Amino acid sequence: MYVTTHLFAGAFIGAVLQNPVLAGIGGFCSHALLDAIPHHDYQRPIPAAVDIGLSLAALFMLNKSAGSLAFTKNPALIGGFMATLPDIEVGLSFLAGPKRRWRLIYPSHSGLLTHGKMAFPMGFLLQLAIVLLAAMGIHYVL
């Protein structure tokens, strides 16, 4: 899944749970659940950079929407951030290239859990639907 998709799903979980600790756990675990759904993953750096940029903008907006809440007290922000955290190992792996000397450890990245695949454009449209539904849910809950 794209980082943006994980971010919005995790933020929705955090918005619903309204507890920073549970939001972090829920967001982190949601990553594996979403990765099990067949989806499209980009293979080139430009789409990855766009996705990361959109994710950073969304994090900024989630932070602003919380008003005076500190990061540690914003369940939506924590859930979203923790949902994206496992993809840091994927990004580092991509940057290291074929000379990478470490194994991926997150269960849906290491092969321990299923990582579904779906071709573009359907895999993209599925993720767009997830993002839109999560964004509407966040708006409704907050």
C-alpha positions as CSV (number, residue, x, y, z in Angstrom):
1,M,0.0,0.0,0.0
2,Y,1.0,3.6,-0.5
3,V,2.2,5.4,2.6
4,T,-0.7,7.9,2.2
5,T,-3.2,5.0,2.4
6,H,-1.6,3.6,5.6
7,L,-1.5,7.1,7.1
8,F,-5.2,7.8,6.5
9,A,-6.3,4.4,7.7
10,G,-4.2,4.7,10.9
11,A,-5.4,8.3,11.5
12,F,-9.0,7.1,11.2
13,I,-8.3,4.3,13.8
14,G,-6.8,6.9,16.1
15,A,-9.7,9.3,15.7
16,V,-12.1,6.5,16.5
17,L,-10.2,5.2,19.5
18,Q,-9.4,8.6,21.0
19,N,-6.6,7.1,23.1
20,P,-3.0,7.8,22.1
21,V,-1.6,4.5,23.2
22,L,-4.3,2.4,21.5
23,A,-4.1,4.7,18.5
24,G,-0.4,3.9,18.1
25,I,-1.0,0.1,18.5
26,G,-4.0,0.1,16.2
27,G,-2.2,2.1,13.5
28,F,0.9,-0.1,13.6
29,C,-1.2,-3.3,13.4
30,S,-3.4,-1.9,10.6
31,H,-0.4,-1.8,8.3
32,A,-0.3,-5.6,8.1
33,L,-4.0,-5.8,7.6
34,L,-3.9,-3.3,4.7
35,D,-0.9,-5.0,3.2
36,A,-2.9,-8.3,3.0
37,I,-5.5,-6.6,0.7
38,P,-4.4,-6.9,-2.9
39,H,-3.1,-3.5,-4.0
40,H,-0.7,-1.7,-6.3
41,D,2.8,-0.8,-5.1
42,Y,4.9,1.7,-7.0
43,Q,8.4,0.6,-8.2
44,R,9.9,4.0,-9.1
45,P,11.3,6.8,-7.1
46,I,9.1,9.7,-8.4
47,P,5.8,8.1,-7.3
48,A,7.4,7.3,-4.0
49,A,8.5,10.9,-3.6
50,V,5.0,12.2,-4.4
51,D,3.4,9.7,-1.9
52,I,5.8,10.8,0.8
53,G,5.1,14.4,0.1
54,L,1.3,13.8,0.3
55,S,1.8,11.9,3.5
56,L,3.9,14.7,5.1
57,A,1.2,17.3,4.1
58,A,-1.5,15.1,5.6
59,L,0.4,14.7,8.8
60,F,0.8,18.5,8.9
61,M,-3.0,19.0,8.4
62,L,-3.8,16.4,11.1
63,N,-1.5,18.2,13.5
64,K,-3.2,21.6,12.6
65,S,-6.7,20.1,12.9
66,A,-5.9,19.1,16.5
67,G,-5.5,22.8,17.5
68,S,-3.5,23.1,20.7
69,L,-3.0,19.3,21.2
70,A,0.6,18.2,21.5
71,F,1.7,15.4,19.2
72,T,1.7,13.0,22.0
73,K,-2.0,13.7,22.8
74,N,-3.3,13.6,19.2
75,P,-4.6,10.1,18.6
76,A,-5.3,10.6,14.9
77,L,-1.8,11.9,14.3
78,I,-0.3,9.1,16.4
79,G,-2.4,6.4,14.6
80,G,-1.5,7.8,11.2
81,F,2.2,8.1,12.0
82,M,2.5,4.6,13.5
83,A,0.6,3.1,10.5
84,T,3.3,4.5,8.2
85,L,6.3,3.5,10.4
86,P,6.8,0.0,9.0
87,D,7.4,1.5,5.5
88,I,10.6,3.2,6.7
89,E,12.4,-0.2,6.3
90,V,11.1,-0.5,2.8
91,G,12.3,3.0,1.9
92,L,15.8,2.3,3.5
93,S,15.9,-1.0,1.6
94,F,15.1,0.8,-1.7
95,L,17.8,3.4,-1.0
96,A,20.4,0.7,-0.2
97,G,19.6,-1.2,-3.5
98,P,20.8,-4.6,-4.2
99,K,23.7,-4.3,-1.8
100,R,21.3,-4.3,1.2
101,R,22.6,-6.5,4.0
102,W,19.6,-6.8,6.2
103,R,16.3,-8.6,6.1
104,L,13.0,-6.8,6.2
105,I,11.4,-7.4,9.6
106,Y,7.8,-6.2,9.5
107,P,5.6,-9.4,9.0
108,S,4.0,-8.2,5.7
109,H,7.3,-7.1,4.3
110,S,9.4,-10.2,5.3
111,G,7.0,-12.7,3.8
112,L,5.7,-13.9,7.1
113,L,2.2,-12.5,6.3
114,T,0.6,-12.2,2.9
115,H,1.3,-9.1,0.9
116,G,-1.5,-8.9,-1.8
117,K,-0.8,-7.5,-5.2
118,M,-3.1,-5.8,-7.7
119,A,-2.2,-4.2,-11.0
120,F,-2.5,-0.5,-11.8
121,P,-5.1,1.2,-12.2
122,M,-7.4,-1.0,-10.1
123,G,-4.9,-1.3,-7.2
124,F,-4.5,2.5,-7.2
125,L,-8.3,3.1,-7.3
126,L,-8.8,0.7,-4.4
127,Q,-6.3,2.7,-2.3
128,L,-7.9,6.0,-3.4
129,A,-11.3,4.7,-2.1
130,I,-9.7,3.7,1.2
131,V,-8.1,7.1,1.6
132,L,-11.4,8.9,0.8
133,L,-13.4,6.7,3.2
134,A,-10.9,7.2,6.0
135,A,-10.8,11.0,5.4
136,M,-14.6,11.2,5.6
137,G,-14.5,9.1,8.7
138,I,-11.9,11.3,10.3
139,H,-13.9,14.4,9.4
140,Y,-17.0,12.8,10.9
141,V,-15.3,11.7,14.1
142,L,-13.3,14.8,14.7
